[in-house]
């Protein structure tokens, strides 16, 4: 039959139906109605919508679904490598894996100036360990440059934007591919092999009674399951102190055209501004390159742009382009 209405009309000839009357109806047939339906319920988890993965909380367990079975299997392997820092996977099959729900507080809600130093020291002591002597240059080039170029091509194809000089926040910014050519690849890709998380943001960290538990770890770094660049974790954290799930959920960002000038702005929670200051001190005190962290942060925003819908996609692109240019020029 063409539709459920055709089927019901056929059944009415021979079947006696009983009915229940509903006073209200919540539709989930499209993105806008889904969001309206979600607003009717109090959710205990705050996640960004993704077209290729989902998360479920069932009977004291978390179940993750991935459209790509390779990502799922790599996540499972990486969980073993991060054993003791992430929840233990209790079962898995094809596109799914399952672990016990971790009791604690989401660190995104608790991070502040009085506890952030302790968290950074915990990360240094427990997560960021040099784990092998390995040439990381090719991995970093693939991850920082090849992937960025592919993502940008996807962004321009999706939005029909042009790669051209743009005035952003009253500063003329050259085309993004021209900016990328000015990055010193040898310097940016000079890395040691570290144990890494890969999506090291506050929303993926649970504050437990005994310390911290890390969630939603990345499946690889440029295809490698065990080795990564510690600077990527640092840049992801730096990104999240400015642009986090709460900002995005509440649309606390702005992208506007004023003639030939594009305005990009974002609201940042004051307690996270305090954390940013502590983070910078941590980088300096532990001999990390602050400029490298900031440049990688801008690349993260550019990489995120094609993965999101309008207007967030344009905000991420222009915000990333603007900050990348400023960091390279030391503005």
C-alpha positions in Angstrom: 0.0 0.0 0.0 1.0 3.6 -0.4 0.6 4.7 3.2 -0.6 3.6 6.6 -3.9 5.4 5.9 -4.5 3.0 3.0 -3.8 0.0 5.3 -6.1 1.3 8.1 -8.9 2.0 5.7 -8.6 -1.5 4.3 -8.6 -3.0 7.8 -11.7 -1.0 8.9 -13.8 -3.2 6.6 -13.2 -6.3 8.7 -11.4 -5.2 12.0 -13.1 -3.4 14.9 -10.6 -1.0 16.4 -10.4 0.3 20.0 -8.9 3.7 20.5 -7.2 5.8 23.1 -7.6 9.6 22.9 -4.5 11.7 23.4 -4.8 15.4 24.5 -1.3 16.2 23.2 1.0 14.9 20.6 4.8 15.1 20.2 6.2 14.6 16.7 9.8 13.5 16.1 9.5 13.2 12.3 12.0 16.0 11.5 14.8 17.9 13.3 12.7 20.9 14.4 9.9 18.9 15.8 12.4 16.5 17.5 13.9 19.5 19.3 10.5 20.8 20.4 9.7 17.3 21.7 13.0 17.1 23.6 12.2 20.4 25.3 9.2 18.7 27.0 11.5 16.4 28.9 14.2 16.9 31.4 17.3 15.2 30.1 20.1 14.2 32.4 22.7 14.1 29.6 23.6 16.9 27.2 25.0 15.7 23.8 25.4 17.2 20.4 23.3 15.5 17.7 25.4 13.5 15.2 24.2 11.7 12.2 26.5 8.7 12.5 26.4 7.8 16.2 23.9 7.7 19.1 24.0 7.1 22.9 21.5 5.3 25.1 21.2 4.9 28.9 19.5 1.6 29.8 19.5 -0.3 33.1 22.5 1.3 34.6 24.6 1.0 31.4 25.6 3.3 28.6 25.3 1.9 25.1 27.1 3.6 22.2 26.1 3.1 18.6 28.3 3.9 15.6 27.3 3.7 11.9 30.9 2.8 11.1 31.9 -0.7 12.6 35.6 0.2 12.2 35.2 3.2 14.6 33.3 1.0 17.0 36.0 -1.8 17.1 38.8 0.8 17.4 37.1 2.4 20.3 36.9 -1.0 22.0 40.7 -1.6 21.4 41.5 1.9 22.7 39.5 1.3 25.9 41.9 -1.5 26.7 44.9 0.8 26.1 43.3 3.4 28.4 42.4 0.8 31.0 41.8 2.4 34.4 41.0 5.8 33.0 37.9 4.9 31.0 34.9 2.7 31.9 35.5 -1.0 31.1 33.6 -2.2 28.1 31.4 -5.1 29.3 30.0 -6.2 25.9 30.1 -5.3 22.2 29.0 -6.4 18.8 29.4 -4.9 15.4 28.1 -1.3 15.7 27.6 -1.2 19.5 29.5 -1.3 22.7 28.3 -1.2 26.3 29.8 -0.1 29.7 28.5 0.5 33.2 27.2 4.0 33.9 29.8 5.9 35.9 28.6 7.6 39.1 29.9 11.1 39.6 29.5 14.7 38.4 30.0 16.0 34.9 33.2 18.0 35.2 31.9 20.5 32.7 29.5 21.6 35.5 32.1 21.6 38.2 35.4 23.0 36.7 36.5 26.3 38.3 39.5 28.2 39.5 39.8 26.3 42.7 39.9 22.8 41.3 41.2 23.1 37.7 44.9 22.9 38.7 44.3 19.6 40.4 42.6 18.2 37.3 45.5 19.2 35.0 48.0 17.7 37.4 45.9 14.5 37.5 45.9 14.4 33.7 49.7 14.9 33.5 50.3 12.1 36.1 47.7 9.6 34.8 47.0 10.1 31.1 49.7 12.0 29.2 52.5 9.4 29.3 55.2 9.0 26.6 54.4 5.4 25.5 56.8 4.6 22.6 59.6 5.9 20.5 57.9 6.5 17.3 58.2 9.0 14.4 55.0 11.1 14.7 55.6 13.5 11.8 53.6 11.6 9.2 50.7 10.9 11.6 50.6 14.6 12.6 50.7 15.8 9.0 47.8 13.5 8.1 45.8 14.5 11.2 46.5 18.3 11.2 46.8 19.1 7.5 45.4 16.3 5.2 42.3 16.0 7.4 41.8 19.8 7.6 42.0 20.2 3.8 39.4 17.5 3.3 37.1 19.0 6.0 37.4 22.5 4.4 36.6 21.1 0.9 33.5 19.6 2.5 32.6 22.9 4.1 32.8 24.9 0.9 30.9 22.2 -1.0 28.2 22.2 1.7 27.8 26.0 2.1 28.8 27.3 -1.3 31.0 29.8 0.5 34.1 31.1 -1.4 37.6 31.0 -0.1 38.5 34.6 -0.3 39.7 37.5 1.8 37.1 38.4 4.4 36.7 41.2 7.0 36.1 39.4 10.3 35.6 41.5 13.5 37.0 44.5 11.5 40.2 42.7 10.5 40.9 41.7 6.8 41.6 38.0 6.9 43.1 36.3 3.8 41.7 33.1 2.2 41.9 30.1 4.6 44.0 28.0 2.3 46.5 30.8 2.1 46.6 31.0 5.9 47.3 27.3 6.1 50.3 27.6 3.8 51.9 29.9 6.3 51.9 27.3 9.1 55.4 25.8 9.7 54.6 22.1 9.2 58.0 20.9 10.6 57.3 22.9 13.8 53.7 21.9 14.3 54.3 18.2 13.5 57.3 17.8 15.7 55.8 15.6 18.3 56.6 12.8 20.7 54.4 9.7 21.0 52.0 10.0 24.0 49.1 8.1 25.4 46.1 10.3 24.5 42.4 10.6 24.9 41.6 12.3 21.6 38.4 14.2 22.5 39.7 15.7 25.8 36.8 18.1 26.7 35.1 18.8 30.0 31.9 17.2 28.8 33.7 13.9 28.4 35.1 13.8 32.0 33.3 12.6 35.1 34.5 13.7 38.5 34.3 10.6 40.7 35.0 10.1 44.4 38.5 8.8 43.6 39.5 11.1 40.8 38.3 11.3 37.2 36.8 9.0 34.6 37.3 9.7 30.9 34.4 9.1 28.5 34.0 9.2 24.7 37.6 8.6 23.8 38.7 9.0 20.2 39.2 5.8 18.1 42.6 6.7 16.7 45.1 9.4 15.9 45.7 9.5 12.1 45.0 5.7 12.1 47.2 4.8 15.1 45.4 3.3 18.0 48.1 3.7 20.7 50.1 6.8 19.8 49.0 10.4 19.6 50.1 14.0 20.1 49.6 15.3 23.6 49.1 18.8 21.9 45.9 17.6 20.4 44.5 16.8 23.8 45.7 20.1 25.1 44.1 21.9 22.1 40.8 20.1 22.5 40.7 21.2 26.2 41.6 24.8 25.2 38.8 24.8 22.6 36.3 23.5 25.1 37.1 26.2 27.6 35.8 28.7 25.0 33.2 26.7 23.1 31.4 24.0 25.0 28.1 22.1 24.9 26.3 24.6 27.0 27.2 27.5 24.6 26.0 25.5 21.7 22.8 24.2 23.3 21.7 27.7 24.3 23.0 29.4 21.0 25.4 31.6 23.0 27.4 32.4 19.8 26.9 35.1 17.1 27.7 35.2 13.4 26.3 38.2 11.6 27.0 40.1 8.4 27.3 43.9 8.7 27.9 45.0 5.1 31.3 43.5 4.2 32.2 42.8 7.8 31.4 39.5 9.5 31.0 39.6 13.3 31.9 36.5 15.3 31.3 36.5 19.0 30.7 34.0 21.8 29.7 34.1 25.5 32.2 32.4 27.8 31.3 31.5 31.4 33.5 33.4 33.9 34.5 30.3 35.8 35.9 28.9 32.5 37.8 32.2 31.9 39.5 31.6 35.3 40.3 28.0 34.1 41.8 29.5 30.9 44.3 31.5 32.9 45.2 28.5 35.0 45.6 26.4 31.8 48.0 28.9 30.3 50.1 28.9 33.5 50.1 25.1 33.4 51.3 25.0 29.8 54.2 27.5 30.6 55.2 25.7 33.8 55.4 22.3 32.1 57.3 23.6 29.0 54.4 23.2 26.5 54.3 25.6 23.6 51.3 27.9 24.1 51.3 29.1 20.5 51.1 25.5 19.2 48.1 24.9 21.4 46.4 28.0 20.2 47.0 27.2 16.5 45.8 23.6 16.9 42.7 25.0 18.6 41.9 27.1 15.6 42.4 24.1 13.3 39.9 22.2 15.5 37.2 24.8 14.9 37.8 24.7 11.2 37.6 20.9 11.2 34.3 21.1 13.1 32.6 23.5 10.7 31.3 21.0 8.1 30.1 18.6 10.8 27.4 21.0 12.0 24.3 22.7 10.7 23.7 26.4 9.9 24.5 28.8 11.6 27.0 26.9 13.7 28.9 25.7 10.7 29.6 29.3 9.5 30.4 30.5 13.0 33.0 27.7 13.4 34.6 28.4 10.1 34.9 32.2 10.4 35.8 32.0 14.1 38.5 29.4 13.3 39.8 31.3 10.4 39.9 34.6 12.4 41.8 33.1 15.3 44.2 31.1 13.2 45.3 34.2 11.4 45.6 36.1 14.6 47.8 33.4 16.2 50.1 33.2 13.2 50.5 36.9 13.1 50.8 37.1 16.9 48.0 39.6 17.1 
